[in-house]
C-alpha cells in the first residue's frame, strides 16, 4: 500500500548533525501518522519521534531538545533533523507509517547512523 525508503544516515562525530529523510510512495500520505524509530545494536527497537498530518509532534525523552521531526505532504517526505549527536544515538533508524493506534503500519528498511566519540 505504501513504500518507505530512508536515507541520510552515516558516520558523524559526537556533537555533529545529520538529517534523515523518509520518502513515501504508493499510498495516501495524508492518512498516516509518521514516526521515526531506532534500534541500537543488541537492543530493542524504540520510538524516537512522531508527527500527525495536523503537525502535532511527540518526542522520546532522549530526543527532546536535540531532534526535530517534520513532514512535507506535497513531497510525501518525512524528515528527522538530529543535532548534538551522542554515541548512544548510534542505531539503525527506521521510518514508520501508521493509519491508527494499534496497527503495525508500514516500515522502511532502515538507515544506519553511527556516532563516534
N, C-alpha and C positions, 0 to 999 in steps of 0.2 A: 504493500500500500504506500509506504514511504521509505525511501532510501536515504541514509545519512552517511556523510563522509567527513571525517575530521582531518584537520591539517594544522600546521603551525607549531608542532612540538619540536623539541630539540634539546641541545645541551646548553645550559646557561650557568653562569657563576652566581653564587649566593648574592642576593641583593639586586639581581637583574630582573628583566621583564620579558614576558612572552605574550603574544596574543594568539589564542586558539580560535579556529574557525570551523563551524559545522555547516555544511551545505546540504540542504534537503531537496529532494525531488520526488515526484510521483504521488504526492499527497496534497491535501488542502492544508497548507501550512498554518493558517489561522485557527484551525481546530485544536492545535496542540499546545500544551504547556511544554516548554523546552527546558532541559536540565543538563548540567554537566556533573558527571560522576568521575571518581578516580579510584584506582586500585593500586596501592603501593605494593612492592614486591613482598610476597608471602603474607599479605593481609587481605581482608575483605573489602569489597567494593563499597564506597561511601559517597553520599551526595555532597556536592560542593556548592552548587548554586542552581536556582530555578527562576524562570520568568514566564508569566502568563501572557496571553495575547494582549491583555489590557495593560501590560507593563509592570505589574506587581512583581517584586523580586524577593527572594529569600536566599540567605547565605548560611552555610555552616559557620560555626564559631571560628574555625581555623581560617576561614576566608574573609571574614568581615574586616573591612578597612584596607584590604590588600587587593581583592579581586572584584571585578565588575562584570556582570553578565548583561548582555544586550541582544536585541534582535532587529532584523530588517525584514519586514514582511513582504516587501517588494522583491528583494533578492532571495527570500527564503533561506536566510542565513542567520545563525546564532553565533555570538562571539563570547569569549571569555578573556578579558584583559587581566593578566596576572602581573602584579608588581611586588617588589620587595620579596622575591622568591627565596625560599629556605630549602635546605637539603631535605627536610621532611615533606616537601611538596613533590618530591620525586615519585612518579607513578605513571601508569597508563591512564590517560584521560579519555572518557567516553561521552559521547553525545546521546541524549535520550529524548524521544518524542512520545508524549502520553496524552491521550484524549481525556481521561478521567482518573480519579483516585481509585486505586485498587487494580488497575490494569498494568500489565508488564511493559506495554509500549514497544517502541522500536529502538534499536541500538545501532550505532556505528561500530566500526571495527577498532577504534581507538587510535590514539597518537601518543607516543612516548615523550614524557617530559623528564629530564634529568637535571638536577640542580647540584652543582659541585660546590665544595667549600674552599 
